[in-house]
Amino acid sequence: MAKKKVVELHVVFDTNALYTGAAHYLINRDVHELIDKQRESAEPHIVWHLPEIVRDERHFQMLQEARKFLGPVEKLQRLLGHNLNITEDILQSRVKESITAQITEHGLQLIPLNHASVDWSRLVGDAAFRRPPFEDGEHEKGFRDALVLESFLQLQQSIASIPSSCRLVLVSRDTLLGVAALDRTKGAVNVHILASVESLKGLINTLSSEVDEQFIADLQPRVEALFLSLDNKKSLTYKWDLRQKVFAKLTDAHMPMPAEADDFTVKKWTVNKPRFLKKEGQKVSWVSRFEGELIAQKRLSHTGLASVSSLINPFSAGGRSVNLSDLLSATGKAPSEGLAYGYSSISPVSSGLIGPFEGTAITLPQMQDVKMGTATVDVTWAVSVNTDGRLTAPHLDDIVFVDVVWD
C-alpha cells in the first residue's frame, strides 16, 4: 500500500534553535539554509512559526551584540575628530528594522500570545514548585520557556482539527521545555517535540520521501551502532578515520574568528545520531553531525618552552595538546542527541613536529582563552539495506563544514 503523504508541517522555533552570535542575523545559517531549501520542495508544505516571545528574546540578544560596536565607534570618533552619529537609538532602530525584514524574507509567521487564554494559576504553581519548564533551584528560571510553551499550545488548539496528513513540531534544545511540552501534548499523535534542527531535517526528509517512518525508526539504531560504536574498530568512525578528517575539515575551513582571537582549540566533540537523508533503491543515505565545543584564544607577548614529547600528553601545555590516537576518547553521552567525546586540539605548527622531532624542546606562545563557541561539521555517508535487512557496502560521501557560532 502506498505511503500516505504528509502535506503540511507546522514548525515552531524556540530561541535556542535560532541563536547566532551575530548582531544582524535573526536566525542562524543552518535554519536559513533549511528554509531556503524547502522553498523548492512541493511536499510537505511547511509553515514556519515564531512565538512573539522568541522574536523579542532574539531582539534583545541582537541588541546586546550591536551595543558592543559603540565602544570602538567612540574611539574612532575621537581619533578622527568627527562625530559619526551612531547612537544607541540608531542601533535599536536598525536592529528592529532588520528583524522585521528577516521575518518577511523567511516567511516566518508570528504567534501572538493570547494572555486571556493562559492558565496563569497553573503557570504560577509550576513556577513556585519548579515544575517543567521551570528549573529546580534556589532561583526561579523558566518563565520565557513557559511562554514559548503556551504559544505552542495555543497554536495547537487553533489547528486542533488538523488531519492526519498534517504535523505540528516544536524545536527546542531546552530539556525541561521538551519534557513539559511532551506532558501537555500527550495523546496528540501529530505532534513532535524535537531537540535540534538536525532532528527536524530528518523528519522533513522522512515525510517527503516514499519511505515509511517506522522503517527509518527501526533502521536508525542499527545504523547508529554501525557508524559509531565505542571500543569497536569495525565502526565506520574508526575505519574511515573520521577523528582526523573532521578535525582537518574544521582547521581548513577559514572560520570567522572573534576579533580579539588568534587561534582556537577544540575542547570536546559531540556526535549526533545519524539523520536520514534519502533512499535510492537499496541505498540509504545519512548525515552524522559533529559539533565541536571551541575555545577562541589570543597569544600573549611572552612565550614558554615545551618539549614535543610533552605535547603528546593530552593534559600538557595548558590543555592545548592531544594524543591523536585518543582523539575521540569517550566522556559520556549527550542528552538524547548523540555521543560526546572530549579532547583538546593542538596547533597546526605543533602537530607538524610530532614524530620526527619527538623529545626536542621548542618555544610555544602562551595563550589566553577569550571566547567559547560551537562549530558544526556534517559527514554524509550511505549504506545499502539488503532484502534480508542486512546493512552492506557502507560508503563515505562527503565532509562539510557547516557553521561556527561564538557565544
C-alpha positions as CSV (number, residue, x, y, z in Angstrom):
1,M,0.0,0.0,0.0
2,A,1.3,3.5,-0.9
3,K,2.6,5.7,1.9
4,K,0.1,8.5,2.8
5,K,1.9,11.8,2.2
6,V,2.1,14.4,5.0
7,V,1.1,17.5,3.1
8,E,1.6,20.2,5.7
9,L,4.0,20.7,8.5
10,H,3.8,23.5,11.1
11,V,7.2,24.2,12.7
12,V,7.6,26.3,15.9
13,F,11.1,27.5,16.9
14,D,12.4,28.2,20.4
15,T,15.1,30.8,20.7
16,N,18.0,28.4,21.2
17,A,17.2,26.7,17.9
18,L,17.7,30.0,16.1
19,Y,20.5,31.6,18.1
20,T,23.5,33.1,16.3
21,G,26.1,35.4,17.9
22,A,25.8,38.0,15.1
23,A,24.1,41.3,15.7
24,H,22.5,41.4,12.3
25,Y,21.1,37.9,11.8
26,L,17.8,36.8,13.4
27,I,18.3,33.1,12.6
28,N,21.4,31.0,12.2
29,R,22.7,29.8,8.9
30,D,21.5,26.2,9.5
31,V,17.9,27.3,9.8
32,H,18.3,29.9,7.0
33,E,19.5,27.2,4.5
34,L,16.8,24.8,5.6
35,I,14.0,27.4,4.9
36,D,15.6,28.3,1.6
37,K,15.9,24.6,0.6
38,Q,12.3,23.8,1.4
39,R,11.0,26.6,-0.8
40,E,12.0,24.4,-3.7
41,S,10.1,21.4,-2.4
42,A,6.4,20.8,-3.1
43,E,5.9,18.4,-0.2
44,P,5.5,18.7,2.6
45,H,4.3,22.3,2.7
46,I,5.9,23.9,5.7
47,V,4.6,26.8,7.8
48,W,7.4,28.3,9.9
49,H,6.2,29.8,13.2
50,L,7.9,32.2,15.6
51,P,6.4,32.9,19.0
52,E,6.5,36.7,19.8
53,I,8.5,36.0,23.0
54,V,11.1,34.3,20.8
55,R,11.3,37.3,18.4
56,D,11.6,39.6,21.4
57,E,14.4,37.5,23.0
58,R,16.3,37.4,19.8
59,H,15.8,41.2,19.6
60,F,17.4,41.6,23.0
61,Q,20.3,39.3,22.1
62,M,21.0,41.0,18.8
63,L,20.8,44.4,20.5
64,Q,23.3,43.3,23.1
65,E,25.7,42.3,20.4
66,A,25.1,45.6,18.5
67,R,25.9,47.6,21.6
68,K,29.4,46.2,21.6
69,F,30.2,48.3,18.5
70,L,29.6,51.5,20.3
71,G,32.9,51.5,22.2
72,P,35.1,51.1,19.1
73,V,33.0,53.8,17.3
74,E,33.6,56.3,20.1
75,K,37.3,55.6,20.0
76,L,37.2,56.1,16.2
77,Q,35.3,59.4,16.6
78,R,38.0,60.7,19.0
79,L,40.7,59.6,16.5
80,L,39.0,61.3,13.5
81,G,37.8,64.3,15.5
82,H,34.4,63.7,13.7
83,N,31.0,62.6,15.0
84,L,29.8,59.6,13.1
85,N,26.4,59.9,14.6
86,I,26.0,56.3,15.6
87,T,23.9,56.3,18.8
88,E,22.0,53.8,21.0
89,D,18.7,55.0,19.4
90,I,20.1,54.3,15.9
91,L,21.2,50.8,16.9
92,Q,17.9,50.0,18.4
93,S,16.0,51.3,15.3
94,R,18.3,49.4,12.8
95,V,18.1,46.1,14.8
96,K,14.3,46.3,14.9
97,E,14.1,47.1,11.1
98,S,16.4,44.1,10.4
99,I,14.3,41.7,12.4
100,T,11.1,42.8,10.6
101,A,12.7,42.5,7.2
102,Q,14.1,39.0,8.0
103,I,10.7,37.8,9.3
104,T,9.2,38.7,6.0
105,E,12.1,37.4,4.0
106,H,11.9,33.9,5.6
107,G,8.2,33.8,5.7
108,L,8.0,33.4,9.5
109,Q,4.5,33.5,11.0
110,L,4.4,35.3,14.4
111,I,2.4,33.6,17.1
112,P,0.9,36.3,19.3
113,L,0.3,35.0,22.9
114,N,-3.3,35.4,23.9
115,H,-2.8,36.3,27.6
116,A,-6.5,35.7,28.4
117,S,-6.2,32.1,27.4
118,V,-3.2,31.3,29.6
119,D,-3.9,29.4,32.8
120,W,-2.0,31.7,35.0
121,S,-2.8,29.8,38.2
122,R,-1.2,26.7,36.7
123,L,1.8,28.7,35.5
124,V,2.3,30.3,38.9
125,G,2.1,27.0,40.6
126,D,4.6,25.5,38.1
127,A,7.0,28.3,38.8
128,A,6.6,28.1,42.6
129,F,7.2,24.3,42.7
130,R,9.8,24.3,39.9
131,R,7.8,22.0,37.6
132,P,9.0,21.9,34.0
133,P,9.7,24.0,32.1
134,F,10.9,25.8,35.3
135,E,14.3,24.8,36.6
136,D,14.8,23.4,40.1
137,G,17.0,25.5,42.2
138,E,17.1,28.5,44.5
139,H,16.2,31.0,41.9
140,E,13.2,30.6,39.6
141,K,14.2,30.1,35.9
142,G,12.0,29.2,33.0
143,F,9.4,32.0,32.6
144,R,10.3,32.7,29.0
145,D,10.2,28.9,28.2
146,A,6.8,28.7,29.8
147,L,5.6,31.5,27.4
148,V,7.0,29.6,24.5
149,L,5.1,26.5,25.6
150,E,1.9,28.5,26.0
151,S,2.3,29.9,22.5
152,F,2.9,26.5,21.1
153,L,-0.2,25.0,22.8
154,Q,-2.3,27.9,21.6
155,L,-1.2,27.2,18.0
156,Q,-2.0,23.5,18.6
157,Q,-5.5,24.5,19.7
158,S,-6.0,26.8,16.7
159,I,-5.3,23.9,14.4
160,A,-6.9,21.2,16.6
161,S,-8.8,19.8,13.6
162,I,-5.6,19.2,11.8
163,P,-5.9,15.9,9.8
164,S,-3.5,13.0,9.9
165,S,-1.8,14.4,6.8
166,C,-0.5,17.4,8.9
167,R,2.0,17.6,11.7
168,L,3.0,20.2,14.4
169,V,6.6,20.4,15.6
170,L,8.3,22.3,18.4
171,V,12.1,22.6,18.0
172,S,13.9,23.4,21.3
173,R,17.2,22.4,22.8
174,D,15.9,23.0,26.3
175,T,15.3,19.7,28.0
176,L,12.8,20.9,30.6
177,L,10.7,22.7,27.9
178,G,10.7,19.4,25.9
179,V,9.5,17.5,29.0
180,A,6.8,20.0,29.7
181,A,5.7,20.0,26.0
182,L,5.5,16.2,25.9
183,D,3.4,16.2,29.0
184,R,1.0,18.8,27.8
185,T,0.5,17.2,24.4
186,K,0.1,13.6,25.5
187,G,-2.2,11.7,23.2
188,A,-1.6,14.1,20.2
189,V,-0.3,11.7,17.6
190,N,0.5,14.5,15.1
191,V,2.8,16.5,17.5
192,H,6.6,16.1,17.5
193,I,8.9,17.6,20.2
194,L,12.4,17.7,18.7
195,A,15.7,18.7,20.4
196,S,17.5,20.1,17.4
197,V,17.3,21.4,13.8
198,E,19.1,18.2,12.8
199,S,16.2,16.1,14.1
200,L,13.8,18.4,12.2
201,K,15.7,17.9,9.0
202,G,15.5,14.1,9.5
203,L,11.7,14.4,10.0
204,I,11.3,16.5,6.9
205,N,13.4,14.1,4.8
206,T,11.3,11.2,6.0
207,L,8.0,12.9,5.4
208,S,9.0,14.0,1.9
209,S,10.3,10.6,0.9
210,E,8.5,7.4,-0.1
211,V,10.0,5.7,3.0
212,D,7.7,4.7,5.8
213,E,8.5,6.5,9.1
214,Q,8.6,3.2,11.0
215,F,11.2,1.8,8.6
216,I,13.5,4.7,9.4
217,A,12.8,4.4,13.1
218,D,13.6,0.7,13.1
219,L,16.7,1.2,11.0
220,Q,18.3,4.2,12.9
221,P,19.6,2.4,16.0
222,R,21.3,-0.2,13.8
223,V,22.8,2.5,11.6
224,E,24.0,4.4,14.7
225,A,25.7,1.3,16.0
226,L,27.4,0.7,12.6
227,F,28.6,4.3,12.4
228,L,29.8,4.8,15.9
229,S,30.5,2.1,18.5
230,L,32.7,2.6,21.5
231,D,35.9,0.5,21.5
232,N,34.9,-1.1,18.2
233,K,37.5,-0.9,15.5
234,K,34.9,-2.1,13.0
235,S,32.8,1.0,13.4
236,L,32.8,3.4,10.4
237,T,34.1,6.3,12.5
238,Y,37.2,4.2,13.2
239,K,37.6,2.6,9.7
240,W,37.2,5.9,7.9
241,D,39.5,7.7,10.4
242,L,36.9,10.4,10.9
243,R,38.5,11.6,14.1
244,Q,41.3,13.1,11.9
245,K,39.2,14.0,8.8
246,V,36.6,16.0,10.7
247,F,39.3,18.0,12.6
248,A,41.2,18.6,9.4
249,K,38.0,19.9,7.8
250,L,37.5,22.3,10.7
251,T,41.1,23.7,10.6
252,D,40.9,24.2,6.8
253,A,37.5,25.9,7.0
254,H,38.8,29.5,7.5
255,M,36.1,30.1,10.1
256,P,35.3,33.6,11.2
257,M,37.1,34.2,14.5
258,P,36.3,36.7,17.3
259,A,38.1,40.0,16.7
260,E,40.4,39.5,19.6
261,A,41.3,35.9,18.9
262,D,44.4,34.5,17.1
263,D,43.7,30.7,17.3
264,F,41.3,28.2,18.7
265,T,41.2,24.8,20.4
266,V,38.5,22.1,20.4
267,K,37.5,21.2,24.0
268,K,35.0,18.4,23.0
269,W,33.2,16.9,20.1
270,T,29.6,15.7,20.2
271,V,28.5,13.2,17.5
272,N,24.8,13.4,16.8
273,K,22.6,10.4,15.9
274,P,22.6,9.8,12.1
275,R,19.9,11.8,10.3
276,F,18.1,10.2,7.5
277,L,18.8,12.0,4.2
278,K,17.3,10.0,1.3
279,K,16.7,6.5,0.0
280,E,17.5,5.4,-3.6
281,G,16.7,1.8,-4.2
282,Q,18.5,-0.2,-1.5
283,K,20.9,2.7,-0.8
284,V,20.0,4.8,2.3
285,S,22.0,8.0,2.9
286,W,22.6,9.6,6.3
287,V,24.2,12.7,7.8
288,S,26.1,12.5,11.0
289,R,26.7,15.9,12.6
290,F,29.9,16.6,14.6
291,E,29.6,19.6,17.0
292,G,32.9,20.9,18.3
293,E,33.0,22.9,21.5
294,L,35.6,25.6,20.7
295,I,37.7,27.9,22.8
296,A,39.0,31.0,21.0
297,Q,42.3,32.2,22.2
298,K,44.7,35.1,21.9
299,R,48.5,35.0,22.1
300,L,50.2,36.7,24.9
301,S,53.5,38.6,24.4
302,H,55.6,36.2,26.5
303,T,56.4,32.6,25.5
304,G,57.4,29.4,27.3
305,L,59.4,26.3,26.5
306,A,57.9,22.9,26.0
307,S,59.2,19.7,24.6
308,V,57.4,17.9,21.7
309,S,57.2,14.8,23.7
310,S,55.2,16.7,26.3
311,L,52.8,17.8,23.6
312,I,51.7,14.2,23.2
313,N,50.3,14.3,26.7
314,P,46.7,15.4,26.4
315,F,47.0,17.3,29.7
316,S,50.2,19.2,28.9
317,A,50.8,22.8,27.7
318,G,47.7,24.1,29.4
319,G,45.3,21.6,27.7
320,R,46.4,22.6,24.2
321,S,47.7,19.2,23.1
322,V,46.3,15.8,22.4
323,N,47.2,12.2,22.0
324,L,46.0,11.7,18.4
325,S,45.2,8.1,19.0
326,D,42.8,9.1,21.7
327,L,41.2,11.9,19.8
328,L,37.7,10.5,20.3
329,S,38.1,9.0,23.8
330,A,34.7,8.7,25.4
331,T,33.5,11.1,28.1
332,G,29.8,10.2,28.2
333,K,26.5,10.6,26.4
334,A,25.0,13.9,25.3
335,P,21.3,14.0,26.2
336,S,19.2,12.2,23.5
337,E,21.1,13.6,20.6
338,G,24.3,11.6,20.4
339,L,27.7,10.7,22.0
340,A,30.2,13.2,23.4
341,Y,33.9,12.8,23.0
342,G,36.4,15.0,24.8
343,Y,39.9,16.2,23.7
344,S,41.9,19.3,23.3
345,S,43.3,20.3,19.9
346,I,46.9,21.0,19.1
347,S,48.1,24.0,17.0
348,P,48.9,23.3,13.3
349,V,52.6,24.2,13.9
350,S,52.9,21.7,16.8
351,S,51.2,18.9,15.0
352,G,53.7,19.0,12.2
353,L,56.5,18.5,14.7
354,I,55.2,15.3,16.4
355,G,57.2,12.3,15.4
356,P,60.4,13.3,13.6
357,F,61.3,15.8,16.4
358,E,59.9,14.0,19.4
359,G,61.8,15.0,22.5
360,T,63.0,18.3,21.0
361,A,62.5,21.4,23.0
362,I,60.5,24.1,21.1
363,T,59.0,27.5,22.0
364,L,55.3,27.8,22.3
365,P,53.3,31.1,22.7
366,Q,51.2,31.4,25.8
367,M,47.5,31.5,25.1
368,Q,44.6,33.2,26.9
369,D,41.0,32.0,26.5
370,V,38.7,34.8,25.2
371,K,35.5,33.2,24.0
372,M,33.6,29.9,23.7
373,G,31.8,28.7,20.5
374,T,30.3,25.8,18.7
375,A,31.4,24.6,15.2
376,T,29.4,22.1,13.2
377,V,30.7,19.6,10.6
378,D,28.5,17.3,8.6
379,V,29.6,13.8,7.5
380,T,27.4,12.4,4.7
381,W,27.5,8.7,4.1
382,A,25.4,5.8,2.8
383,V,24.7,2.1,3.4
384,S,22.8,-0.5,1.5
385,V,19.9,-2.4,3.1
386,N,19.5,-5.8,1.6
387,T,16.2,-7.6,1.2
388,D,17.0,-9.7,4.3
389,G,17.7,-6.5,6.3
390,R,21.5,-6.7,6.4
391,L,23.5,-3.5,6.2
392,T,26.2,-3.7,3.5
393,A,28.5,-1.5,1.3
394,P,28.9,1.5,3.6
395,H,30.4,4.5,1.7
396,L,31.7,7.9,2.9
397,D,30.3,10.6,0.6
398,D,31.4,14.0,1.9
399,I,32.6,16.0,4.9
400,V,31.3,19.6,5.0
401,F,32.0,22.5,7.4
402,V,28.6,24.0,8.3
403,D,29.0,26.9,10.6
404,V,30.5,28.3,13.8
405,V,28.7,30.3,16.4
406,W,30.7,32.2,19.0
407,D,28.9,32.9,22.3
